[in-house]
Amino acid sequence: MTINNIKENKIAPFEIDDIKLTRLFSFFLHSAPTIDSNLASRIDDDRLLSNWNNFVSRFTNGRISLYSDSYSSEKLIQQFERHGLSDESAVSRRLKAIVCKRKNKTETDYQCVLRHLRNSIAHGNLYLSNAGNRKYILFEDYNKRGNITARILLSQADLSLLKQEIVK
């Protein structure tokens, strides 16, 4: 299976028959801290940073790379290749990766990732592959000019772990 194979299955996040995934999508769209929503969780910045660091430390075999807002789309696409997220990349059982551009210099890692997850869900740039006992979810985000700004590949278990760690 490749990233392109996953991209063949675009989904509407709240029209799937998987209540666990629907609830996860709802959390990242409406309730995650730092999200611009009246329902967003209010968590102290120091605690959020600590929670994010716990997630990163448990994100074994994963790749997380965040780039400056001035990073070109061409270079970002090259990073997809480097991290196993190019369209032709083979998806192994252990692959999980986060490649994102920051909004500005002051945006933290967790703010960046949560923003891109939220935008992917809100704008319908979400793909799902059910590979036996493992569900792969591909999130993509684009800027107003249509240039890609993030590609994130997580399993349902990874996404659930992120939620658990963030709200501790």
N, C-alpha and C positions, 0 to 999 in steps of 0.2 A: 504494500500500500504506500502511496505517495501523498504529499500535501495536495496535489491536484486531485487525487481520488477523494480526499476529504472535501475539497471545494466543490465537488459534484453534488453534495447534499446540503445545500443552503437551507436553513430552517427559520421559521418564525418562532421566536423563543417561547411564546406563550400559547402556541397552538400545537404543542407536542404532547404525547400521551405518557409523559414521565414527570410525575408530580415532584420528585426530588430535584430534578434538573430545573423544572419551572420555578421552584422555590429558590434555588441558587441564583438563577437569572434575576428573579425579583429582588433578591437581596442586593446584588451588585448594581442593579438599575436604580433602586429606590432607597435602600437602607444602609449601604456601606458608608463608613465615615469618609469625610472629605467630598462626598458627592453633593452637588448642588440640588438638594431636595429637602422638603420639609420633613421627610421621614428619615433623613440620614442620622445614623448613630452619632452621638456626641462623645468623643473619646479624646482625652488629653493627648497633646502632641508627643510628649515623652513616652507615654504608654503605647501610643500607636507605633512609634519608632521601635520600641522594645518588642512589640508584637510582630512587626514586620521582620525584624532581625531573627526572631524565633522561626518564622516561616522560612526565611532564606536559609537558615541553618538546617532545617528539615527538608529542604528542597533538594534532596540528594539526586545526583545524576541529572540535574537540571542546569540550564544556562539562563542567566538573567543579564541582559545588557541594556543599559539606558544611555541615550545619546543626546547631545545638545540640540536645542531647538534650531540651531543653524546648520545642523548636519543635513547634507543633501539627500534627496530621495534615492539617487543612484547609489550612494554609499550605504544607505540603509538597506537597500535590496542586496547589496554585497554581503552585509552582515547576516541577512536571512540565510544566504548560502553557507556562511561560516558556522551558523548555529543549527543547521539542519532544517531550516524553514523555507527554503526555496521551493518553487512549485514542483520541481522534479525530485526533491529530496525524499528518500525512503524514510518511512516512519517506523521506527523500531518500538518495541514494547516499552522501553524505558525513556523514550524521547519526551521531553517537556522543555519548553523554551519560551522566554519572554524577551522580545526585542522591541523597544519603544523609543520614540523621540519625546523629550521633555517639552512642556509648554513654554517654559522660561527657565532662567537660571536658578530661581528660588524654589521650583517645584521639587519636592522630595521624591525618593524612589517609590514609596507606597502611594503617594498622591498620583504620580504618573501612571502607574500600573492600574490603579483603581479607576482613574479617568478613562483610560483606553478600554478597559473592560466594559464600563458603563456605556461609552459611546458605541462600541461594537454591538452591544445588545440593543441600545436605543435606535440605532440606524440600520439594524437588520443585517449586519456583516458578520454573520455567525454560521458556522458549519459544524455538522455532527457526523461522526462515523462510529457505528456500533460494531466494534471488532471483537465479537465473542463476549467475553466477560469484562471488556474494557471499552469505555466510551471516550473517544477523543473529541475535544471541542477546540475548534480553531476560531479565534477572534481576530478580526482585522479592523483597523480604524484608518480613516482618511481625513485629510484637511479639506478646507473649503475649495481648494483648487483641484481636488481629486487625487492628490498624491498620497500614497500610503504613509502612515505615521507609526503604525504598530502592527505586529503579527505575534500572536500569543497562541501556543499550543499547550493545552493542559488536558489531563484526564478528568473525569468527573470527581474522582477521589482527590486529585490535586486542587481542584477548585473548591471542594468542600473543606480541605485542609486550610486553604487560604482564608476562607470565611471564619473557620474556628479560631485560627491564630489571630486574625485581625480584631475580633470582638472580645478576646479574653479579658 
